[in-house]
C-alpha cells in the first residue's frame, strides 16, 4: 500500500510536488498489540513482523508519535492490528 496513494500532486513550472498528506486518527482498540521495545528494535522490522510489509514502518511511527526508525529499549508502543487507517484522507 503506497503511503502517498491518495495525496494530491501539484504541478507548477513543469515541476510536480506532493501536497501535504492528512491521515485519519487511529483510535485505540482492544485488539491493538502493546509492546515494550528492546534495545536494537526498529520500526521497519516491527512492520515486517506484524504487517508483512516493512514499508509500513511510518504507520507505527505515526500512531506512536515517533520521529526515528530506531527505538530505544523499554519504550511502550502500540501496533494497531489493522492497517485500514494507513491511508490519507
Buried (B, 14 or more C-beta within 10 A) or exposed (E): EEBEEEBEEEEEEEEEEEEEBEBEEBEEEEEBEEBEBEEEBBBBBBBBEBBEBBEBBBBBBBBBEBEEBEBEEEEEBBBBEEBEBBBBE
